[in-house]
Amino acid sequence: MASPFIRHCLLQRAPSIPRAAQRRLHLAPPFLLDDYTPRYLRLTSRDAAKKRSKAYAHLRNCNLCPRQCGVNRHETTGMCLIGDTAKVNVIAPHFGEEPCIQGHNGSGAVFMSGCNMRCIFCQNYDIAHQRNGMDLTPEALGDWYLKLQEVGNVHNINIVTPEHVVPQVALSILHAAERGLRVPIIYNTSSYDSLASLELMDGLVDIYLADFKVWEPSTSKRLLKADDYAATARESIKAMHKQVGDLCFTGDGIAKVGVLIRHLVMPGKEAEGAEIMKFLASEVSTDCFVNIMEQYHPDAHVGKKRRRRRVSSVAEEEPRRRNEPAEEDGEVRYSDINRAVTSEEVSLVREAAVRAGLWRFCDPPKHDGFAI
């Protein structure tokens, strides 16, 4: 019986077989690596020094996200409300990622508190929006990476929501690299990044685990509080792909380098999901590894009752505002997305992806073994 690689090559040569049926193997050349050395270990000392200098400069005049706050992070904060140290909520091996990311030992997740976005449905609201956690210097943060590697035996360091702490993250990686870090770095982002921040991370990041949430500016303005989100995400994802290319694996099924795109299907937004899939296929790569996610649930501000103040006269308005809570009027906020997605909505996005030419999807295994 022919090996999987030989069968793959034969399918590639068969002109009568549709393209979608030809390419099925994620672990085949050119996506299979014999070995992998993280990119930060290939930096010269001069390149590392340049990145340190740029990181400190950005902290003094913060322009590392599309908000362009321009503040001195040593003295004050901007939109993200985070200063010159990173506020970290959770550091632990994580088993809630894609199988090729978490593997058997887990992904070394570092959940950053704060965010440069204000998604009203945020699935990590208690972490990203409430600034809970411990303040860590870049050096202390880098030491935690080493603990995850040595004690947790994780497959990678997975920095979740790093967009607003890019200088601190860059410095932490350089610190850890000097002290023995040797696992890939994952930049787990909403894709609301500036090109300047991605330039700083170039050479430090191995895997970009990037969301592409919505397509229409009106939707992103209402639900993400950032009307330029889609335009920013398009440019960011193209820049990420230019740095690291399509997702590649070693023979054990663990992803080592490349871009993995996530799209969380939203209620009633399947047409926007279809546009995102077309963009990925036409302007990034038909070999993009895509996770079409169906686990949306109402969270954060979605489904909460609207609050209003009952004011009987102008004279009473100010004392009431100071001393009395608002009353609920019974109407729920964002009622159009106050439900789970349907299987039909998810299927429509998947079908659009296949029609666009995408074929590498994060699907559950059809066997009892490890999903690759």
C-alpha positions in Angstrom: 0.0 0.0 0.0 1.3 3.5 -1.0 2.5 5.8 1.8 0.4 8.9 2.6 3.1 11.1 0.9 3.0 9.0 -2.3 -0.8 9.1 -2.4 -0.6 12.9 -1.9 1.8 13.3 -4.8 -0.4 11.1 -7.1 -3.5 13.1 -6.2 -1.5 16.3 -7.1 -0.8 14.9 -10.5 -4.4 13.8 -11.3 -5.9 16.6 -13.4 -9.4 15.1 -13.4 -9.7 15.3 -9.6 -11.1 18.7 -8.2 -8.6 20.7 -6.3 -10.5 20.4 -3.0 -10.2 16.6 -3.3 -6.5 16.7 -4.3 -5.1 18.4 -1.2 -6.0 16.8 2.2 -2.8 16.4 4.1 -1.6 19.1 6.5 1.6 17.1 7.3 3.0 16.9 3.8 5.6 19.0 2.0 5.9 21.9 2.0 4.2 22.1 5.4 6.3 19.3 7.1 9.5 20.3 8.9 12.3 17.9 9.9 13.2 20.2 12.8 12.7 23.8 13.9 14.8 26.5 15.6 12.7 29.4 17.0 13.3 32.7 15.1 14.5 34.6 18.2 17.4 32.2 18.5 18.6 33.2 15.0 18.8 36.9 15.8 22.3 38.4 15.9 23.4 40.3 19.0 23.2 43.5 16.9 19.6 42.8 15.8 18.6 42.0 19.4 20.1 45.3 20.6 18.2 47.2 17.9 14.9 45.7 19.1 15.6 46.6 22.7 16.3 50.2 21.7 13.1 50.4 19.6 11.0 48.8 22.4 12.1 51.4 24.9 11.5 54.2 22.4 8.0 53.0 21.7 7.2 53.0 25.5 8.2 56.6 25.6 5.9 57.6 22.7 3.4 54.8 22.4 2.2 54.2 18.8 2.1 50.4 18.8 -1.6 50.0 18.0 -4.0 51.8 15.8 -5.2 54.0 18.7 -2.0 56.0 18.3 -2.3 57.3 21.9 1.3 58.8 21.8 1.6 58.7 25.6 4.8 58.1 27.6 3.9 54.8 29.2 6.5 55.4 32.0 4.3 58.3 33.2 0.7 57.6 32.2 -1.5 55.3 30.2 -3.6 55.4 27.0 -6.6 53.5 25.7 -5.4 50.2 27.1 -4.9 51.6 30.6 -1.6 49.7 30.9 1.7 51.4 31.8 5.3 50.3 31.3 4.9 46.9 33.1 2.7 44.2 31.8 -0.4 43.2 33.9 -0.8 39.4 33.6 -3.9 37.5 34.7 -3.0 33.9 34.2 0.3 32.0 33.4 -0.2 28.2 33.0 -0.2 25.3 30.6 -3.4 25.7 28.6 -5.4 22.9 27.0 -8.1 25.0 25.3 -6.3 25.8 22.1 -6.2 24.1 18.7 -4.8 20.5 18.9 -1.7 21.5 16.9 -1.0 24.3 19.4 -1.7 22.6 22.7 -0.4 19.2 21.8 -0.2 16.7 24.7 1.6 18.9 27.2 -0.3 22.1 26.7 0.5 25.5 25.4 2.3 27.9 27.8 -0.4 30.5 28.0 0.3 34.0 29.3 -3.0 35.9 29.5 -2.4 39.6 29.4 -4.9 41.9 31.3 -6.2 44.9 29.4 -6.8 45.3 25.7 -6.7 48.0 23.0 -10.2 47.0 21.9 -13.6 47.1 23.5 -15.5 44.2 22.0 -19.0 44.2 23.6 -19.2 40.4 23.4 -15.6 39.6 24.6 -15.3 35.9 25.5 -12.5 36.8 27.9 -14.2 39.8 29.4 -13.0 39.2 33.0 -9.4 39.2 31.8 -9.2 41.6 28.9 -11.5 44.3 30.2 -11.1 44.4 34.0 -7.3 44.7 34.5 -7.1 41.9 37.0 -3.7 40.4 37.7 -0.1 41.0 38.7 2.3 43.6 37.3 5.5 42.1 35.8 8.6 43.7 34.4 9.8 42.3 31.1 12.5 40.5 33.0 10.1 38.9 35.4 7.8 38.0 32.5 10.7 36.3 30.6 11.5 34.3 33.7 8.0 32.9 33.7 8.5 31.7 30.1 11.4 29.7 31.4 9.3 28.2 34.2 6.6 27.2 31.7 9.3 25.5 29.6 11.2 23.8 32.3 8.4 22.9 34.8 5.4 22.8 32.5 7.2 21.2 29.6 4.9 23.1 27.3 5.2 23.1 23.5 5.3 26.9 23.1 4.9 30.2 24.8 1.4 31.6 23.9 1.1 35.3 24.6 -2.6 36.1 24.6 -3.8 39.6 23.9 -0.3 41.1 23.5 -1.3 44.1 21.2 -1.0 46.7 23.9 2.1 45.4 25.6 4.3 44.7 22.5 7.4 46.5 23.9 7.3 44.6 27.2 6.7 41.3 25.3 9.7 42.0 22.9 12.0 42.7 25.9 10.7 39.6 27.8 11.5 37.3 24.8 15.0 38.7 24.4 15.6 38.3 28.2 14.4 34.7 28.1 16.3 33.8 25.0 19.6 34.8 26.8 18.7 32.5 29.6 17.8 29.3 27.7 14.3 29.7 26.2 14.1 27.3 23.2 10.3 26.8 22.4 8.4 28.7 19.7 6.6 32.0 20.6 3.0 32.4 19.7 1.5 35.9 19.3 -2.2 35.4 20.0 -3.9 38.5 18.7 -7.2 40.2 17.7 -5.2 41.5 14.6 -5.8 45.1 15.7 -2.1 45.7 15.5 -0.1 48.5 13.9 2.5 47.7 11.3 5.1 49.2 13.6 4.3 46.7 16.3 4.5 43.8 13.9 7.9 45.1 12.7 9.1 45.1 16.2 7.9 41.5 16.7 9.4 40.3 13.4 12.2 37.8 14.3 10.7 37.2 17.7 7.4 35.5 16.9 7.1 32.1 15.3 3.4 31.6 15.1 0.8 34.3 14.6 -2.5 33.1 16.0 -4.7 35.8 14.6 -8.4 36.6 14.9 -10.4 38.1 12.0 -13.6 39.0 13.7 -15.9 41.0 11.4 -15.8 42.6 8.0 -18.1 45.6 7.8 -16.9 49.0 9.4 -20.4 49.5 10.7 -20.3 46.2 12.5 -16.9 46.8 14.0 -17.8 50.3 15.1 -20.9 49.0 16.9 -19.5 45.7 18.3 -15.8 46.3 18.6 -15.8 50.1 19.2 -13.2 50.3 16.3 -14.6 51.2 12.9 -11.2 50.7 11.3 -10.9 47.1 12.6 -11.3 45.2 9.3 -9.0 47.5 7.3 -6.4 47.2 10.1 -6.8 43.4 10.3 -6.4 43.0 6.6 -3.1 44.8 6.6 -1.9 43.1 9.8 -2.6 39.6 8.6 -0.8 40.2 5.3 2.2 41.5 7.2 2.1 38.5 9.6 2.0 36.1 6.6 4.9 37.9 4.9 7.0 37.3 8.0 6.3 33.6 8.8 4.2 32.1 5.9 1.7 29.3 6.0 1.5 27.1 9.1 4.0 24.3 9.2 4.4 21.3 11.6 7.0 18.9 12.7 6.2 15.2 12.4 4.6 15.0 15.8 1.7 17.2 14.6 2.8 20.3 16.6 2.7 23.6 14.8 6.1 25.4 14.8 5.9 28.4 12.5 3.4 30.2 10.4 0.0 31.9 10.5 -3.2 30.3 12.0 -6.4 32.4 11.4 -9.4 32.2 13.7 -12.8 33.4 12.8 -15.5 33.3 15.4 -18.8 32.9 13.6 -21.2 35.5 15.0 -25.1 35.3 15.0 -26.4 36.7 11.7 -22.9 37.7 10.5 -22.2 34.7 8.2 -22.1 37.0 5.1 -19.2 38.9 6.8 -17.5 35.6 7.5 -17.8 34.7 3.9 -16.0 37.9 2.9 -13.2 37.2 5.3 -12.7 33.8 3.8 -12.6 35.3 0.3 -10.0 37.8 1.5 -7.8 35.1 3.0 -7.8 33.0 -0.1 -7.3 35.9 -2.6 -5.0 38.2 -0.8 -3.1 36.0 1.8 -2.8 32.4 0.7 -5.1 29.5 -0.3 -2.9 27.4 2.0 -4.0 29.5 5.1 -4.7 27.2 8.1 -8.1 28.4 9.3 -10.2 27.6 12.4 -13.8 28.5 11.8 -15.1 28.6 15.4 -18.6 28.0 16.6 -18.3 28.6 20.3 -19.7 32.1 20.4 -21.9 32.7 23.4 -23.5 35.9 24.7 -21.0 37.5 27.2 -19.7 40.8 28.5 -22.4 43.4 27.7 -24.5 41.3 25.4 -27.9 40.4 26.9 -27.7 42.7 29.8 -30.7 44.9 30.5 -30.5 48.5 29.5 -30.3 51.0 32.4 -32.0 54.4 32.4 -32.5 57.1 35.0 -35.9 58.3 36.0 -35.7 62.1 36.5 -38.9 64.0 37.5 -37.4 67.5 37.5 -34.3 69.4 36.6 -33.8 70.2 40.3 -33.8 66.5 41.2 -31.5 65.4 38.4 -28.1 66.0 40.0 -28.8 64.6 43.5 -30.4 61.5 41.9 -27.5 61.1 39.6 -25.1 61.1 42.6 -27.2 59.0 45.0 -29.5 56.7 43.2 -28.7 53.7 40.9 -30.1 53.6 37.4 -33.3 51.6 36.8 -33.5 48.8 34.4 -36.1 49.3 31.6 -36.4 45.6 30.6 -34.9 45.8 27.2 -31.7 43.8 26.6 -28.6 45.2 25.0 -27.4 43.9 21.6 -30.4 41.6 21.4 -29.6 40.6 17.8 -26.5 38.7 18.9 -28.0 37.5 22.2 -28.0 33.9 21.2 -25.6 31.1 20.1 -24.8 30.6 16.4 -26.6 27.9 14.5 -25.0 25.0 12.6 -26.4 26.5 9.4 -24.5 29.8 10.0 -21.3 27.9 10.6 -21.8 25.7 7.6 -22.4 28.7 5.3 -19.0 30.2 6.4 -17.3 26.9 5.8 -18.9 26.5 2.4 -17.8 30.0 1.5 -14.2 29.1 2.5 -14.1 26.0 0.4 -15.5 27.9 -2.6 -12.8 30.5 -2.2 -10.2 27.8 -2.4 -9.2 27.3 1.2 -8.6 23.7 2.3 -6.6 23.6 5.5 -9.1 23.7 8.3 -8.8 22.9 12.0 -11.3 20.0 12.1 -11.9 17.5 14.9 -10.2 14.1 14.2 -12.2 11.3 12.5 -10.4 8.8 14.7 -9.4 8.2 18.3 -5.9 9.5 17.9 -4.3 12.9 18.1 -5.8 15.6 15.8 -3.3 16.9 13.3 
